[in-house]
Amino acid sequence: MIVDTFPSFLEMLPELEVIILRSNKLHGFLKGPTTDESFSKLKLFDLSDNSLSGPLPTEYFNNFKAMMSVDQEMDYMRAGNFSTSYVYSVTMRWKGSQIEFTKILFALTILDLSCNKFTGKIPESLGKLKSLIQLNLSHNSLIDYIQPSLGNLTNLESLDLSSNMLAGRIPQQLVDLTFLAVLNLSYNQLEGSIPQGKQFSTFEHGSYEGNLRLCGLPLKVKCNNGTEGQQLPPSNFEKEDSMFEEGFGWKAVAMGYGCGFVFGVSMGYVVKMVERGGHQNTKRLRRKNAPRNGGRRH
């Protein structure tokens, strides 16, 4: 229940390796470090479920030196050797589920900024944090495309970018994340074909749902002219290009037809009125020239 801005004074603790301030009421921008050594040993940074806003803290990412180095601890962790750990317990969101760790593993390198109000782009500098095992930026308001530099996070096991406003294609570089076990890109504005091969062949429909312009397996939407599944609808740009190539397009044709129809009806009405007026004049002229009192004309 902490109501405050981010406690940036924590950067004065040079040995700090774990910051977990999730599920509080933190708000405002993350202004960035004051020195090049701020948070240089940080390995676990969890600010999820707050109300932080503004762009993602690129300056902090550039200072996370411990998250950039891949040492033997990573191999120990994958081999099941957890001898090096803290004696503190914590409950965290791990690969989409709430998990209680009875000991915070020394090699557990996590960046979780989910469920905030962050805006702007995903910074390219995130690709430097090569020891990350989990990256969660879901449920924010991030825009633009997914950085191909995330393909450098070769130790990543869980990537969650869901519920943002990310657009463009899924980078092919993500296929190289051979340890990736959980991928969630759902409910964005992604488009194009889903990369295939390696770990991407193991992800199911839920990883991509809510992106109406994505196509390819495991979705039923075909990218090419197939006989099964739906066809990918044309984008707004493609619709505009098609109309331009075909001339004025159906809207112009409809407008022209409508204008022609109105003009034709109007002209028909005018002609009809002229004819009616001429007919009446002829009748009056005949009555005027007719013999009066039953007389005969000679």
DORODO-270317 format. One record per residue: residue in one letter; z, y, x of N, C-alpha, C, O in turn. Coordinates in steps of 0.001 Angstrom, whole numbers, plus 524288, in hexadecimal, padded with zeros to 5 digits. Layout:
AZYXZYXZYXZYX ...
END
This chain:
M800007FB408033980000800008000080000804F28035B8020F808FA801BB I7FDB8804A5807FB7FD7B8093680B707F94C80CFC809807F4BB80B8A80912 V7FAD5811C7808577F72F815D2806A27F6B2819C680B117FA4281CD780C14 D7F22E8199F80DB27F19381D04812457EC0181C888144A7E8FE819498126A T7EAA981FBF818177E5CF81EF381B037E6C481AC681F267EB2F8190B81FEE F7E29981930821C87E3318152B825C17E6CE8171F82A157E60481B7282C08 P7EABE8141582BA57EE75815B382FB57EBFC81576835287ECC8811BD83818 S7E90681975836667E6278197883B5E7E9BB8199A8401D7E8078187884477 F7EEAE81AF983F517F25781AFB843B77F31F81587845FE7F535814FD84A4B L7F1758116E843217F1FA80C1B845277EEC580B4F84A247EFDE807C384D33 E7EAD380E9A84AF37E79980E0684FA17EA9F80F3B854987E8B580E39858E4 M7EF4E8115D8540F7F2968127A8589A7F55A80D8D85A8E7F80E80DB585E87 L7F4AE80929857C37F70A80434859677F2DC8011185C507EFBD7FE62859D3 P7F2BC80159861707EE677FF1D864707EE0B7F92E864447E9E57F70186558 E7F2547F682862ED7F24F7F0CF862DF7F1577EE9585D6A7F15C7E9D485CB2 L7F07F7F1FB8599D7EFEE7F045854347EB0B7ECE4853887E6C27EE6C85515 E7EBBD7E851851387E7607E4B38506E7E6517E38084AB37E21C7E19184968 V7EA077E49A8473E7E96F7E34C841B57EB107E7F183E5D7EF647E9F783EEC I7E78F7E9A383ADD7E8D27ED8B836E57E7507EB4A8319A7E2B77EA6283086 I7EB3C7EA6582E527EA4B7E886828FE7ECFC7EC3F8253E7F1C57EC42824C5 L7E9D57EF6F8228F7EBD17F33381EC07E90A7F27A819897E83E7F63F816A8 R7E79D7EDC88185A7E4B87ECA9813917E81B7ED7E80EBA7ECE77ED4380EFB S7E5837EE7780A527E8167EEDF805367EC517F3198051F7F0AB7F23C80347 N7EAEA7F7AE807297EE427FC3E806A77EB4180073803B47E79D7FF46800CB K7ECC68054E804767EA25809B3801F37E87580DB2806057E9158126A80554 L7E65280BAB80A3E7E44880F1D80E4D7DF5A811C780C527DC4B80F6A80976 H7DE94816A180DCE7DA0F8199280BE77D81781D308103E7DA8181DB08145F G7D3AB81FAB80F307D18182359812F27CDF0820C2816EE7CCE481C13816AB F7CC18823E781AA07C87C8221A81EAE7CB7B81FB28233C7D012820DB82414 L7C8CF81C55826267CAC681A8382B2E7C85C81E1482F527C3B781DA083079 K7CB6A8218E831867C95C825B5834D97C768823CF83A217C41D8265D83C87 G7C95781F7383BF67C7A581D80841057CBC881E48845387CF748214B84478 P7CB3681B96849A47CF2F81BB484DBD7CF33820E2850B87CB68823D7850A6 T7D387821DA8534C7D4058268F856837D3198256785C487D20E828FC85F52 T7D3798207985DD27D27881EFB863427CEEF81A2A863647CE528177585F77 D7CCAA81925867E07C92C814AD868807CC1880F7C868857C9B080B5D867EC E7D13980FA2869337D45080ADA869777D6FB8098B8644E7D9D5805B0863F7 S7D61580CB58604F7D89A80BB885B4C7D6D080689858FE7D2218058C85889 F7DA8F8033D8578C7D9867FE2D8550D7D6027FAAB858697D3177F77785652 S7D6467FB3E85D6B7D2D07F82C860D67D42D7F263860DB7D0E17EF2A86239 K7D9077F0F985F5B7DA957EB7E85F3B7DAD77E942859B37DC987E4D9858E9 L7D91D7EC46855F77D9757EA9C850817D5BF7E60E84F707D12F7E62A850F3 K7D7CF7E20A84CCC7D4A27DD7B84B707D49B7DC4F845997D1547D958843B5 L7D8337DE9A842D17D86A7DDA983D327D95E7E2E983A827DD7E7E54C83B21 F7D5757E4AB8377F7D5A67E9D48350A7D4747E91B82F457CFF27E85182DCD D7D8847E95F82BF57D7FF7E85B8265B7DA0F7ED078234E7DEC57EDF78230D L7D6617EFF9820F77D7BD7F46A81DA07D5A37F39E8181B7D4C27F76A81549 S7D4D87EEDD816957D2777EDB2811827D6007EF4A80CFE7DABD7EFDA80D99 D7D38E7F0018086B7D65B7F151803947D9807F658804177DE317F67A8030B N7D6CD7FA7A805BA7D90B7FFB0805C97D523803648033F7D1AB801AB80065 S7D5AA808668043F7D20E80C50802147CFD180FB3806647CEF08145D8059F L7CEE480D6380AE67CCA58104280F497C6FC8119B80E1C7C43D80E9580B93 S7C53E8161F80FF07C001817FF80EA37BD4D81A198137B7BF54819CB817D5 G7B89081C48812937B58D81E4E816E97B28981A09819B37B27F81595817E3 P7B00381B4181E0A7AD0381757820ED7B08581362823A57B5248146282487 L7AE5080EF1824F27B13F80B0C827F27B2B780D5382D4D7AFBE8106682F7F P7B73F80BD982F667B94480E52834337B67A80C71839247B8938094683C17 T7B1C580E6B83A027AEA280CCD83E857B18B80DBC843A67B13580A8E8473E E7B46281212843FE7B7258134E848DC7BB4280F3084A207BC1680DD784EAA Y7BDD580D368460B7C1A180909846FB7BEDD8041C848D77C0AD8018A84C7B F7BA86802C7846657B7A67FE0F847EE7B6437FE4084DB77B6907FA4A8506B N7B4C3802C684F967B3548034D8551D7B7F880293858BC7B748801A585D67 N7BCB6802FD8569F7C16F8025D859CA7C3BB7FCDF8599D7C7377FB9A85CAC F7C1CC7F9998560C7C4017F45C855747C2217F0C9859DE7BF097ED3585902 K7C4017F1CC85E787C2387EEE58631A7C3877E916862B97C06B7E5C78644D A7C8257E7DB8609F7C9BE7E259860427C6417DF5585C7B7C5AA7DA9885D0A M7C3EF7E1FB858A57C06B7DF61855017BAF37DEB58574C7B7B47DBE385525 M7B9F97E15185BA97B4D57E0F185E1E7B47A7DC76862047B03A7DA8186320 S7B8ED7DADC864107B8E87D6D08681E7B9B37D177865B07BD137D0BF86257 V7B6907CDBB867657B7087C84C865A57B9487C53586A307B6B17C46A86E29 D7BE297C376869907C0B37C09F86DCC7C18C7BAEB86C4B7BF947B9188684E Q7C4757B82D86F7C7C54B7B29086EA77C8A17B179869DC7C8A57AD18867DE E7CB767B56C867FA7CEA67B49B8634F7CB487B2FC85EA67CD027AFFF85B4D M7C6677B50185E767C2ED7B39485A357C1C67ADBE85A4F7C1C27AB2D8563E D7C0CF7ABAA85EF57BFC27A61685F847C4927A2D485E207C41F79EB385BB4 Y7C92E7A4B985FAF7CDEF7A1E985E5F7CEA27A18A8587B7D02379D7985667 M7CD857A5D1855DD7CE367A5E9850347CA8C7A21484D937CC2779F4884A03 R7C59B7A1E484F477C1D579E5C84CDA7C323798AC84E127C1CF7952984B11 A7C5BB797CA852787C73379279853EA7CC36790B7851437CDBF78C2E851B0 G7CECB7945F84E797D396792F884BB87D877793B784EEB7DCA6791EB84D5F N7D80C796558535F7DC9579753856A67DECC79CB4855447DCB87A0B0856FB F7E2F679CD7852347E5277A1C58506A7EA567A2E48532E7EDE97A511850CF S7EAC27A174858117EFC17A20285ACB7F13C7A7AF85BA67F5DC7A8FE85BCE T7ED4A7AB1D85C377EE647B09E85D2C7EE477B38A858057EA1C7B448855BE S7F2CC7B5338562A7F3067B7DD8511A7F7EB7BB1D850C07FB8A7BA8C853DD Y7F7F77BE9284CDD7FCB07C18084BBB8003F7BE2A848517FEBB7B9FC8467E V804FD7C0148477F808BA7BD358444B809637BFD083EFB80D387BECD83C41 Y805B37C32883D7D806007C5CE83881802657C329834967FE547C10583602 S803EF7C35782FA8800A97C12C82B8B7FE5F7C59B82850800A37C9D6827FC V7F9E07C49D825EF7F7497C894822CE7F38D7C5EE81F097F1627C1CE82037 T7F2CF7C85581A767EEED7C67D816B57EA387CA13816FF7EAB37CED681690 M7E5A07C7B7817BE7E0D97CAC68185D7DC7E7C877815217DCB47C3EE8138C R7D87D7CBAE814267D3BC7C9B8811BB7D0737C7408160C7CE9D7C9EF81996 W7CFBE7C22D815B77CCF07BF4A819C97C86A7BC56817547C9337B8A681458 K7C3B17BDFC8189D7BEEF7BB83816A07BED97BB4E810A97BD387B77080E50 G7C0A47BF9480E487C0667C0098089F7C5277BE1D805BC7C5547BE88800F2 S7C9087BC038086E7CDB87B9F4805D17D2977BC42808577D2857BDD280CE3 Q7D6D67BC728054E7DBCD7BE36807607DE6B7B9B080A437DFAE7B5AA807F3 I7DF337BA6D80F4E7E16B7B647812947E6507B859815497E6617BCBF8173A E7EA577B52F815647EF077B698818537EED57B41C81DB77EE857AF5881E41 F7EF047B76A821AA7EF4E7B5838270D7F5067B599828B37F77F7B9B8828D7 T7F70A7B117829EC7FC787B0E082BAD7FD1F7B34683113801637B4EF8328D K7F8CE7B36F834037F8B37B61A839057F3857B908839787EF637B6EA83838 I7F3C57BDD983B3C7EEF67C0CA83C197EC8F7BEEF841337EEC37BFC584565 L7E8247BC79840D97E5AD7BA548457D7E3C47BEAF849137E1997C29684749 F7E4937BDFC84E007E3037C1DA851DA7DD1B7C2B0851B87DB387C701852AF A7DA377BE89850867D4897BEDF8508D7D2487C03184B357CD887BFFE84A7E L7D5957C188847787D3C87C2C48423B7D20D7C87C842197D5367CBFA84123 T7CD197C9668430E7CB0B7CEBB8436B7C8677D02683E4A7C45E7CDEE83CE6 I7CAB87D3E183B797C9077D512836217C8A67DAF8835607CBFB7DDE783738 L7C4927DCAB832A77C4047E216830F57C3167E20482B137BF057E03282946 D7C6D97E3FE828187C68C7E3EA822647C78A7E968820497CBF17EB5782066 L7C3637EBE181E5D7C3BA7F11381C0A7C1F37F0E5816577C0437F4DA81432 S7C2517EC6B813F17C05A7EBA580EA97C3A87EE7380A977C8237EFE480B90 C7C14D7EF32805F77C3FE7F179801737C6467F6DA802AF7CAE27F7E4801CD N7C2EB7FA35804BC7C4377FFAB805937BFEB803018032B7BD40801487FF8F K7BF3D807B7805207BB3C80B48803227B7CD80D4E807907B600811C38076F F7B6EB80A0880B727B3C280BA480FE47AE1B80C7B80E357AC10809AF80ADF T7ABA081063810967A639811BC80F527A2FB811D88144F7A5048112F8189E G79DD8812B2813A379A6F81326818277985D80DE881A017989180A058172E K7966280DDB81EC6793BF80944820F37977F805B2823E379BC78074882566 I795D0800E4824A87988E7FD5482834797117FEE382DBD792717FEC782F0D P79ACB8005683106799658022783649797747FDB3839C3799457F94483965 E793C67FEFF83D177919F7FB24840B6795C07F92E84488795637F4C884671 S799AE7FC68845A879DB77FAFE849767A0DB7F63B847DA7A3777F3E684B26 L7A0B57F4AF842DB7A37B7EFF18413C7A1737EB25844217A44A7E758844E5 G79C8A7EB5E845B679A427E6EF8488879CA27E60384DE079B8D7E20685057 K79FDE7E9A584FB87A2787E8FE854CD7A7547E589854737A9237E37885866 L7A96C7E4EB84FBC7AE617E21884F1E7AD627DC3784EFB7AE0A7D9B384AEF K7ABD17DA18853607A9C47D4C2853A97ADD67D081852DD7AC707CBFE851F7 S7B2CC7D1D68532B7B6C47CDC8852577B8797CD6884CA77BBC87CA2C84B57 L7B6407D0B18493C7B7BB7D083843B47B6A07CB258415F7B2777C8E184233 I7BA6D7C92B83E737B9C37C45183B8A7B8C27C58D835C27B5F57C2B783313 Q7BB187C9CF833ED7BA4D7CB4F82E7A7B9567D12B82E227BC2C7D44883074 L7B53D7D2A682B2A7B3FE7D81A82A1C7B3687D8C48243A7B0177D649821C9 N7B6A17DC1D821FE7B6907DCED81C547B6467E2CD81B307B9FA7E5B581C28 L7B1C87E476819197B0FB7E9E8817877AFB57EA38811B97AD797EE1880FF6 S7B1127E64880ECA7AF917E5F08094A7B2637E9F8805ED7B6667EC2680770 H7B01F7EAE4801447B26D7EE5E7FD4F7B3817F3D17FF7A7B7DC7F5D37FF2C N7AF6E7F620801A97AF6B7FB97803337AA917FE19800DA7A8737FC227FD02 S7A8CB802638031B7A40980506801427A048805D7805D079E0B80A0C80670 L79FA1801CF808F479C408022680D907968D801F680BE8795207FF308083F I79349804F780EAA78DC58056680D4578A5A803CA811E278C4B80210815ED D78552804638113678163803508152C781097FD6B81623782777FA54812BD Y77F2A7FBDC81AB477E007F66081BAD782537F3B181ECF785BD7F649820FC I782297EE8981F03785C97EB7882232784087EBCF827E677F867EAAB8291F Q7877A7ED5482B48786137EE08830BE784827E8D48334C787847E51483317 P77FE17E889835B077E6C7E3D0838947822C7E29C83D0A782797DE2283EC7 S785127E69083EF2788BF7E5B38434278D207E1F4841CA78FC57DFE08453A L78DF27E10B83CAC791EE7DD3B83B1D7907D7D7C283CE5793D57D44F83D18 G78B8A7D6F083E2E789EB7D1E98405678C327D0CD845AE78BCF7CC6884798 N78E9D7D4C58482F791297D40184D40796A37D1BB84CBC799007D036850A3 L798A97D17C847FB79DFE7CF7F8471F79DD67C98A846E679E967C733842C4 T79CE27C72F84B4A79BC57C19084B887A0737BE2084A5379FCE7B96E84986 N7A52A7C05584A2C7A9C77BD43848D27AB4D7BDD68431A7AF2A7BB8D8415F L7A8527C0D6840337A9AD7C1FD83AD27A9717BD1B837687A59C7BA338377A E7ADA47BC45834697ADE17B7E6830C37AD977B9A982B0E7AC3D7B692827A0 S7AEDA7BE9782A0D7AED27C093824B17ACDB7C631824B57AEE27C98482788 L7A8D57C7368217A7A69A7CC70820F57A6357CDC081B2C7A3767CB1B8183E D7A8F87D1DB819877A9047D3728140C7A7857D936813AC7AA7F7DCA78153B L7A2D77DA32811927A0EE7DF8B810C079FD97E07980AF979CE77E4058099B S7A2287DD64807A37A0EF7DD83802127A2D97E2857FF767A63F7E54580177 S7A0877E39A7FAE47A2237E7F57F7887A2037ED2C7FA627A5DC7F00E7FA79 N79D877EE527FCB479C6A7F3697FEEB797457F54C7FC9C795C57F3A07F85C M794947F8BB7FF5878F6C7FA937FDAD78B777F9F280210788087FD3A802CF L78C047F5A4804F7788927F49280961783267F32D80767782997F0868036D A77F247F4F780A2E779BF7F42880883776987F1DA80D01778A47F0EA81141 G7718F7F0F480BFC76E257EED48100476E8A7E8EA8106F7709D7E65180CF6 R76C8E7E6DC814AC76C5E7E1368157F7711D7DF3681877773B87E22B81B38 I772367DA31817E4776507D7AD81AF0774347D6CF820757701D7D45882108 P776CA7D8B78247C774B77D835829C97741D7D28082B73777947CF4882A97 Q76FBB7D15B82DCC76EC07CC1882FC7772A57CAA583408773B37C608834E3 Q774CD7CE93836B7778757CD9B83AFD77D647CABF8393A77FFB7C83B83C68 L77EB97CB1B83432783767C8858324C782F87C2928326E786E87BFD08323E V77E397C09A832C077D6E7BAF08331477FE77B8C38380A781537B42C83836 D7806E7BBFB83C10782957BA2F84110788807B99B8410078AC77B7F3844E6 L78B097BAED83CAC790B67BA5583C42791F77B4AA83ADB792E47B36283650 T791F97B15E83EC2792537ABBA83DDA797B77A9E483C1E7983B7A58483A31 F79BC97AD2983CC37A1037ABB583AEE7A2137ADAE8356C7A6377AC958333C L79E687B0938332679F4C7B30B82E1979FE57AEEE829C879C497ABF3828AB A7A4817AED9827697A5957AB12823457A5B27AD9D81DE07A4B57AB07819F1 V7A6E77B2AF81DAF7A7357B57E818BB7A3E77BA708192A7A4987BD9381CBE L7A0487BB158156E79D037BFBC8152379CFB7C1B080F8779BDF7BEB980BE9 N79E317C6A980ED279E197C8FA8099679B627CE41809DE79D8C7D21180BD6 L796977CE67807DA793887D33C807A1792787D4CB801FB78F027D7F7800F0 S795667D2997FE64794587D3497F8D47953E7D8EE7F7137983C7DBDD7F96E Y792847DA537F2D47931E7DF567F0307923C7E3FF7F3DC795947E7617F494 N78D997E3F57F61778B8E7E8607F8F87862A7E9967F6C3785127E84B7F243 Q782D37EC057F9CE77D817ED427F82A779997EB227FC2B775A37ED9A7FD53 L77AD07E6827FE3F7778F7E4168023C7727F7E2137FFDC7723F7E0FA7FB30 E76E727E1988031C769677DFE0801267669B7DC9F805507684D7DC52809CD G762507DA38803B675F2A7D72080753760FE7D17F807A6764487CFC880496 S75EDB7CEAD80B5875FF67C91680BE97650F7C82C80ED3766567CB058127B I767EE7C43C80D3776CCD7C2B580FC976B797BFAE814B37685D7BC0681473 P76DBC7C1128193376CB67BE1881E0876E127B85581D52771A97B6FA81A6B Q76B327B50681FF676BF57AF6081F8A76D537AD14824E476C287AF5A828F7 G76FD17A88A824C1771087A5B682988776B37A62F82B23779757A9C882986 K778697A27C82E5877DAA7A23D83082781BB7A2BD82C217815D7A0058282D Q785987A63482CD0789CC7A68E828F5787EB7A886823A978A5E7A76981FAD F783A17AB6982391781C87AD9181E9B77FFE7A95581ACF77FA77AA438161A S77EDE7A4C381CD077D5A7A07C8195D7820679E268167C7815479AF1812F8 T786C979FBA817EF78B8479D998157D78DBA7A136811477912079F9380E4C F78BE67A60E810F678E147A9C380D3A78BA07A90F807DF786F57A80080768 E78ED17A9AA803D478D097A8C87FE8278BC57ADEC7FBB878C1B7B22A7FDF6 H78A4F7AD5E7F6C97887B7B1C37F39E78C6C7B63B7F37878AE77BACA7F386 G791757B4F77F349795797B8FF7F2CA795987BCDB7F746797947C1317F6A9 S793887BB627FBBF793747BEED8004178FE27C38E7FF65790667C78D80205 Y78C2D7C30B7FBA57881B7C7077FB07787BC7C9397F582784937CCBA7F496 E78AC87C7547F1DC78A1E7C8FB7EC6A78B197CED47EBCF78E0D7D1357EEC5 G788847D1117E7DD789097D6A27E6FA785487D9EF7EA10785657DEB87E99D N781DE7D77D7ED4477DB57DA417F00A7788F7D8C47ED687763D7D4C07EEAF L776CE7DBF77E9C7772827DA787E65576D497DA1E7E91A769957D7F27E6F0 R76CE07DC2B7EDC7767D37DC297F076767B87D86E7F523764157D8927F848 L76BA87D5237F59476B8A7D1067F9917686B7CC5D7F790768337CB697F2DB C766047C97A7FB22763077C4E07F992763837C0A87FDC2765437C1AB8021F G761F27BBF67FC59762417B7867FFF57672B7B4577FF1B76AC57B6047FC66 L767467AFC28016B76BCA7AC44800E5770B77AEE4802F27708A7B1CF806C3 P7752F7ADD18005A7761D7AA1B7FC18775277AC5D7F6A2776707A9D87F2BF L772F17B1037F648771C67B3527F13076D0A7B0B07EEC0769FB7AE2B7F179 K76C6E7B1437E9A9767F77AF127E6EB7633E7B2BD7E70075EFA7B1497E552 V764087B76B7E8F075FC87BB447E93175C5A7BA147EDE775E377BA067F256 K7575F7B9227ECF2753A77B7F27F117751A67BCF17F39A750C97C0E17F0FA C750F07BCB57F8B474EC17C1357FB78748D07C1357FB4B746667C55D7FB6F N746647BC8C7FAFB740B87BC197FAC473F147BA6B7F550742637B9C87F1E2 N73A0C7B9B37F4797380D7B8007EF63739197B2337EEAC735C97AEE87EFD1 G73DC27B1067ECC573F347AB9D7EBD373EC97AA407E61B73E247ADAE7E2CD T73F247A5587E4F473EC07A38A7DF85744107A32D7DCEE7446F7A2A27D82B E748427A37C7E01C74D7B7A2FE7DDEE750787A80D7DED174F897AAE97E291 G754137A90D7DB44757787AD8B7DBDD754C67B29D7DA72750197B2C37D954 Q757CC7B6B27DA87755C97BBD17D93F752EB7BE1A7DDEC753AC7BC737E260 Q74FAB7C1DF7DCD374D197C4CA7E0F07503A7C9B97E1FF752857CBF37DE67 L750587CB6A7E6C37531C7D0287E82F750777D4D17E5AD74BD07D5A47E693 P753407D7F17E287750BF7DC687DFEC74F377E0847E3E7751C57E10D7E7F0 P74B057E3767E2CD7495A7E7777E68174D4B7EBD57E6D974FE17ED1E7E300 S74DC57EE1D7EB71751597F2797EC2474F0C7F7607E9C074A787F7797E846 N752397FB6F7E95D75051800647E73D74BFF802A87EA9D748508050D7E8A9 F74C86801D77EFE07487E803CE7F36074361800F07F27973F34803537F280 E743B27FBC07F1AA73F007F8A57F0C673C6F7FA2D7EBAC737A47FA487EB53 K73F9A7FB657E79D73D6D7FD047E2A573A738021F7E3337362F802BD7E111 E73CC6805D07E61E73A3A80AD27E6D47353080A457E9E67314180CB67E89B D7354F806FD7EE10730A08061A7F12772C5B803AE7EDDB727CF8052E7EE45 S72DCC7FFEB7EA90729F77FD447E7517276C801137E389722B1800E37E2B4 M72A828047C7E1467285A808557DDAC724B280C0A7E079720AE80D977DE55 F7261380D7A7E54A722CC8110D7E83F71D9D80E867E99671982811017E941 E71DD3809787EB2271916806C07EC9D71576805F57E7F8710B3805E17E8A2 E717988055F7E358714668044D7DEC571292809487DC017106A809067D7B7 G7136980DBA7DE6A711C4812A27DC1671654815487D98F71A9B8158A7DBBF F7155B8174E7D4CF7198D81A127D22E71DAE816687D0217221B818167CF45 G71C6E811677CF497204780DB67CD557209A80DCB7C76D71E44811187C4D3 W7239280A0E7C55D723C2809607BFA97263A80E077BCED724D680F3A7B87C K729F2810B77BF9072C62815367BD0C72852819857BC157282B81BEA7B7EA A7250381A717C01B7210781E7A7BF7B71D1A81CED7BB4C71B57820317B83E V71BB9817D17BB2E71811815F07B73671A5A816C17B1C7717AB8188F7AE38 A71F5D815657B12D721ED816067AC137221E81BBD7AA7A7214481D1B7A5F2 M7234581F137AE5A72370824A77AD2B71E11826A47AB9071D8F829A37A7D6 G71A03824EB7AE74714AF826877AD30713078249B7A7DC71095827717A4D8 Y7146581FBB7A6B87131081D877A1A2715C98208579D447136F821B37993E G71AD0821BF79E1E71DC58248D79A3071B83829F77994571AE982BA3794CD C71A3F82CBE79D8E71804831F879CFF712C2831BF79A34711A1834F7796D1 G70F8A82DE179BAA70A6E82D497992270AF282C2779364707EC82E1379030 F70EDC828F97921970FB38279978C9E7113A82C6F7897270F2982D5D78534 V714DE82F7978B907169483433788DD7120E838067883A7115483A5478412 F70EF4838AC78C8270A8383C4378C487068F83A7C788397047783DB07854F G705838355C78803701BF8334078446703778341977EB37005B8359877B5A V7088B8331E77DB170A98833DD7786570A3483996776D2708B983ADB7726D S70B9583D1477A8B70B61842AA77964705D98446C77824704FB847477745F M70212842B277B586FCAB8443477A7B6FAA78420F7754C6F7C1844B477285 G6FC3083D4D774046FA9D83AFA76F0D6FCA783E1576A796F9F283ED976693 Y7017683FDD76AFE703C6842FE766C7700E0848267661E6FFD5849D8761BE V6FF8E84AAC76A986FCBE84FAB76A596F77084EFC767CB6F5F68520E76467 V6F48084AE57696D6EF50849DD767336EFB8848E57615B6EC8584ACA75E4E K6F3BB845E575FD56F466844AC75A4B6F56884996757246F35A84A35752D6 M6F89784D197594E6F9B7851FA7568E6F4E38555F756146F3FF857D27520A V6F1AF8558275A576ECDA8589075A2B6E93185674756006E6E185965752FC E6E8B68512D755E56E54A84EC5751FC6E73D84FE474C736E42185109748F7 R6EC4584F9274BA96EE6A8508B7467B6ED6685632744D56EC158574174054 G6EE0A859E1748A36ED1085F5B747766E75A86054746296E621863537429B G6E3C985DBD749196DE3585E697480F6DCB785C3F742C16D98685E8D73FFD H6DF0A857C57414C6DDE98555B73C3B6DFAC858DA737C96DCF78596A733D9 Q6E44785B35738776E63885EA97345A6E2D18638A733D16E1DA8656672F7C N6E1028659A738496DD8B86A31738206D877868EE735586D66F86C297326A T6D6638643F7363A6D183862A8733AE6D2338625772DC46CEC8863FA72ACF K6D69C8603F72C146D7A385FC5726786D8058651C723F36D5F3865FD71FB3 R6DABC868BC726A56DB3186E09724806D5DE870AE724256D4BF8737672062 L6D28286FC3728326CD5B8721F728376CA0D87014723AF6C72C8730A72139 R6CA7F86AEC722976C78E868A871E486C94886AE47190A6C61286BFC715A2 R6CE6E86B8C718766D05986DB57138C6CE9187351712CC6CD8F8750D70E6D K6CE308762C7173A6CC8D87B9D716F36C6E487C16715416C58787F9771241 N6C38D8788D7172E6BDF7878CD7160B6BC878760D710F56B7FF8764670F5E A6C01A8738A70E6E6BED3870C0709836BDB5874A77052A6C033878C470512 P6B9EE87391701626B8A98770E6FD016BD50877A06F94D6BFF0873CB6F80F R6BE5387C7A6F7876C2BA87D7C6F3F46C11E87CEB6EE486BC7A87D496ED16 N6C4C387C0A6EACA6C3FB87B946E5186BFC5877986E3AF6BCEE878376DFDB G6BF718738A6E6D56BBC886F586E58C6B623870C66E67C6B2A386DC36E522 G6B5208756C6E8D66AFC6876F76E9E36AD20873986EDCB6AFA0870AE6F0AF R6A7F9873FC6EDE36A4F1870D16F18B6A3018745B6F5D76A17C878D46F4ED R6A319872336FAB16A11A8751C6FF2869B3F874476FF906993E870086FE87 H69885878797011B692D18783D701B469175878D47076868CDC878BF708D0 
END
